[in-house]
Amino acid sequence: MSLLTFREFTQIEAFTPSTEAILVIDDDPDWLAECEFMLQMLGYNPLCAATRDDAMRLIRNQDVLTVITDYNMPGCDGLTLMEDLLALAALDGRSLRFILATGHASLDVAVAAIRAHVSDFLEKPIDHDQLSKALLRARGVTLEGQAKSTLVDHLGSLSQELQRISQLISPADAASAGRVGFAAPPKSAEPTFIRRLLREESKRRQIGNGELFGDPCWAMLLDLMIARLEGRKVAVSSACIASGAPTTTAMRLINRLVSESILVRSPDENDGRRDFLTIDPAIEKALIAYLNELAKAG
């Protein structure tokens, strides 16, 4: 987590009145509660809505100027919901500012957010510092040392993450793509075979609408194993996507795996907002042996 400068801190003090209401819209109750808690810690007055109808009611009855909405909502997407809220607020002569949040980001969504003049685009998991600065940007406060448009900066890294995820479910072996300075990967186990296991896991997860038969822990370990063999680093946000689970569920799983020394979490030396995940060497050795047995049996 990056530290705020004195100038940024004074701006937060000046621009965060405790009476300001922030509307949070998300059908994930865990993330809704998490965001509500962070907003309270920041001194805001959070209003929570799990459905479009709840959001419309709160906009109608509360003096809200800033909205944080998830992109994927039951029956509609976040951008359509934004248009409906804007139209309703306009009846009272109000204009709204929006922060779009999503646990399954894509380039199309990011570009659509820019075109819709969204104030900020955040990819879950979102920490306290990211949320604080996004709210300041939404209110027109320029932070020291940050680019004028964080959305444009975000597109490059987002594109790389999505390209990597798409390679995991494609037949092609992209072992040469996105290499970084990494210790030599183990010689046993084949990325192509592990990628096939990951595709099978993805198909199995679709049974029962993805809620009954998926194994997010196994999918995450396979994803990290492929990255290890190909000499790539995997960010926490990318591991959440690869697990196939909702972001808050994936984050709880990651925290548990780290606490039980199955995964190792290390900070990105070039970006204080990001952490990388790797498999503990002892677990990796056992996992490779198991995968090799599976490959021989198959």
C-alpha positions in Angstrom: 0.0 0.0 0.0 1.4 3.4 -1.0 1.8 6.1 1.6 0.0 9.5 1.3 2.1 12.6 1.1 1.4 15.5 3.5 -0.4 17.4 0.7 -2.6 14.4 -0.1 -3.4 13.9 3.6 -4.5 17.6 4.0 -6.6 17.2 0.9 -8.4 14.2 2.4 -9.0 16.2 5.5 -10.4 19.0 3.5 -12.5 17.1 1.1 -14.0 14.2 3.2 -16.9 15.5 5.2 -18.3 12.9 7.5 -21.9 13.7 6.4 -21.4 12.9 2.7 -23.4 9.9 1.6 -21.8 7.4 -0.8 -24.0 4.9 -2.6 -22.5 1.4 -3.0 -24.3 -1.0 -5.4 -23.3 -4.6 -5.5 -25.1 -8.0 -5.4 -22.1 -9.6 -3.5 -23.0 -9.2 0.2 -19.4 -9.9 1.3 -17.9 -7.1 -0.8 -20.8 -4.8 0.0 -20.1 -5.2 3.7 -16.3 -4.8 3.1 -16.8 -1.6 1.1 -19.3 -0.3 3.7 -16.7 -0.8 6.4 -13.9 0.9 4.5 -16.1 3.9 3.7 -17.0 4.3 7.4 -13.3 4.2 8.3 -12.7 7.0 5.7 -15.4 9.1 7.4 -18.1 8.7 4.8 -21.7 7.7 5.2 -22.2 4.6 3.2 -25.6 3.6 1.7 -25.8 0.1 0.4 -28.0 -1.4 -2.4 -27.9 -5.0 -3.6 -30.4 -4.5 -6.5 -31.3 -1.9 -9.1 -34.6 -1.1 -7.4 -32.8 -0.5 -4.1 -30.3 1.8 -5.8 -33.1 3.8 -7.5 -35.0 4.2 -4.2 -31.9 5.5 -2.4 -31.1 8.0 -5.2 -34.7 9.2 -5.0 -34.7 9.6 -1.2 -31.1 10.4 -0.3 -28.8 13.3 -1.1 -26.2 11.2 -3.0 -23.6 12.6 -5.4 -21.1 9.8 -5.6 -21.9 6.2 -6.6 -19.7 3.1 -6.5 -21.3 0.4 -8.6 -20.3 -3.1 -9.6 -20.3 -3.8 -13.4 -22.2 -7.1 -13.2 -25.6 -6.7 -11.7 -28.7 -9.0 -11.9 -30.8 -8.0 -14.8 -28.5 -5.2 -16.0 -24.9 -4.1 -16.3 -23.3 -1.2 -14.3 -23.3 1.2 -17.3 -27.0 0.8 -18.0 -27.7 1.3 -14.3 -25.6 4.4 -14.3 -27.7 5.9 -17.1 -30.9 5.2 -15.1 -29.5 6.7 -12.0 -28.3 9.8 -13.9 -31.8 10.3 -15.4 -33.4 10.0 -12.0 -31.0 12.4 -10.3 -31.4 14.9 -13.1 -35.1 15.3 -12.1 -33.8 16.9 -8.9 -31.2 19.0 -10.7 -28.4 16.7 -9.4 -25.4 15.3 -11.3 -23.8 12.1 -10.2 -20.2 10.9 -10.3 -19.4 7.2 -10.7 -16.7 4.8 -9.7 -17.1 1.5 -11.6 -15.8 -1.6 -9.7 -15.5 -5.2 -11.1 -14.0 -8.5 -10.2 -13.9 -9.6 -13.8 -12.3 -6.8 -15.7 -12.0 -6.7 -19.5 -10.7 -4.2 -22.0 -14.2 -3.7 -23.4 -15.5 -2.8 -20.0 -12.6 -0.4 -19.3 -13.1 1.4 -22.6 -16.9 1.6 -22.1 -16.2 3.1 -18.7 -14.0 5.8 -20.2 -16.6 6.6 -22.9 -19.3 6.8 -20.2 -17.1 9.4 -18.4 -16.8 7.2 -15.3 -14.6 9.0 -12.7 -12.6 5.9 -11.9 -12.4 2.2 -12.8 -11.3 -0.1 -10.0 -10.5 -3.8 -10.3 -11.4 -5.9 -7.2 -9.9 -6.6 -4.7 -9.9 -2.9 -3.8 -8.0 -1.9 -0.7 -8.5 1.1 1.6 -5.9 3.3 -0.1 -7.2 2.7 -3.6 -10.8 3.5 -2.5 -9.7 6.7 -0.7 -7.8 8.0 -3.7 -10.6 7.0 -6.2 -13.1 9.0 -4.1 -10.8 12.0 -4.1 -10.3 11.8 -7.9 -14.1 11.5 -8.4 -14.5 14.8 -6.5 -11.9 16.5 -8.6 -9.0 16.3 -6.2 -5.6 15.8 -8.0 -3.2 13.6 -6.0 0.5 14.3 -5.8 2.6 12.2 -8.2 -0.4 10.5 -10.0 -1.3 10.7 -13.7 -4.3 12.8 -14.6 -6.2 9.7 -15.9 -5.6 6.5 -14.1 -8.0 4.7 -16.4 -5.6 5.0 -19.3 -2.7 3.7 -17.2 -4.8 0.8 -16.1 -5.5 -0.4 -19.6 -2.0 -1.6 -20.3 -1.7 -3.9 -17.3 -5.3 -5.1 -17.7 -4.7 -6.1 -21.3 -1.7 -8.2 -20.2 -3.6 -9.9 -17.4 -6.5 -10.8 -19.7 -4.2 -12.0 -22.4 -2.6 -14.4 -19.9 -5.9 -15.7 -18.7 -7.1 -16.3 -22.2 -4.0 -18.3 -22.9 -4.8 -20.6 -20.0 -8.0 -21.8 -21.7 -6.7 -22.0 -25.2 -5.0 -25.1 -26.7 -1.8 -23.1 -27.7 1.2 -23.3 -25.5 2.3 -19.7 -24.9 5.4 -20.6 -22.9 7.5 -17.9 -24.5 5.0 -15.0 -23.7 5.5 -12.6 -20.9 8.6 -13.9 -19.3 10.3 -12.1 -16.4 13.4 -12.5 -14.4 12.6 -15.6 -12.4 14.4 -18.6 -11.0 14.7 -21.5 -13.4 11.4 -23.4 -13.4 11.3 -27.1 -12.6 11.9 -29.4 -15.5 9.2 -31.9 -14.8 5.5 -31.4 -15.5 4.3 -30.0 -18.8 2.4 -26.7 -19.1 0.3 -28.1 -22.0 -0.9 -30.9 -19.7 -1.6 -28.6 -16.8 -3.4 -26.2 -19.1 -5.7 -29.1 -20.2 -6.5 -29.8 -16.6 -7.4 -26.2 -16.1 -9.7 -26.3 -19.1 -11.4 -29.4 -17.7 -11.8 -27.6 -14.3 -13.3 -24.6 -16.1 -15.9 -26.8 -17.9 -16.7 -28.6 -14.6 -17.2 -25.3 -12.9 -20.0 -24.4 -15.4 -22.2 -27.2 -14.1 -24.7 -25.8 -11.7 -24.0 -22.2 -12.7 -20.4 -22.4 -11.4 -21.4 -22.6 -7.8 -21.5 -26.3 -7.1 -18.8 -28.2 -8.8 -15.9 -25.8 -9.1 -12.7 -26.0 -7.1 -11.2 -22.5 -6.9 -8.2 -23.6 -4.9 -7.2 -26.3 -7.5 -7.8 -23.8 -10.4 -5.6 -21.3 -8.6 -2.8 -23.8 -7.9 -2.8 -25.0 -11.6 -2.7 -21.4 -12.8 0.3 -20.6 -10.5 2.0 -23.8 -11.5 1.8 -22.9 -15.2 3.2 -19.5 -14.5 6.0 -21.0 -12.5 6.9 -23.4 -15.4 6.8 -20.5 -17.9 8.8 -18.1 -15.7 6.0 -15.6 -15.2 4.8 -13.7 -12.1 1.1 -13.8 -11.1 -0.5 -10.8 -9.4 -3.1 -11.4 -6.6 -5.8 -9.9 -8.7 -5.0 -12.2 -11.6 -5.0 -15.3 -9.3 -8.5 -14.2 -8.1 -9.7 -14.2 -11.7 -8.1 -17.6 -12.5 -9.8 -19.2 -9.5 -13.2 -18.6 -11.0 -14.6 -17.6 -7.6 -16.1 -14.2 -6.7 -13.3 -11.8 -5.7 -14.1 -11.7 -2.0 -14.3 -15.5 -1.8 -11.0 -15.8 -3.8 -9.3 -13.3 -1.4 -10.4 -15.3 1.6 -9.0 -18.4 0.0 -5.7 -16.7 -0.8 -5.3 -15.4 2.8 -5.9 -18.8 4.1 -3.4 -20.5 1.8 -0.8 -17.9 2.7 -1.4 -18.3 6.4 -1.0 -22.1 6.0 2.3 -21.6 4.1 0.9 -23.1 0.9 1.2 -19.9 -1.0 3.8 -17.1 -0.7 2.8 -13.5 -1.1 5.4 -10.9 -2.0 5.2 -7.2 -2.9 5.9 -5.9 -6.4 9.1 -3.8 -6.0 8.0 -1.5 -8.9 4.3 -1.0 -7.8 3.5 -0.8 -4.1 -0.2 -1.4 -4.9 0.4 -4.9 -6.2 1.5 -8.3 -4.7 2.6 -11.4 -6.4 1.8 -15.0 -5.5 3.9 -18.1 -5.8 3.6 -21.7 -4.5 5.7 -22.6 -1.5 8.7 -24.8 -2.7 7.7 -27.8 -0.6 4.1 -27.7 -1.8 5.3 -27.1 -5.4 7.5 -30.3 -5.2 4.6 -32.4 -4.0 2.3 -30.8 -6.6 4.7 -31.6 -9.5 5.0 -35.2 -8.4 1.2 -35.5 -8.3 0.8 -33.9 -11.7 3.4 -36.2 -13.2 1.5 -39.2 -11.8 -1.7 -37.9 -13.4 0.1 -37.4 -16.7 1.4 -40.9 -16.7 -2.0 -42.3 -15.8 -3.7 -40.3 -18.5 
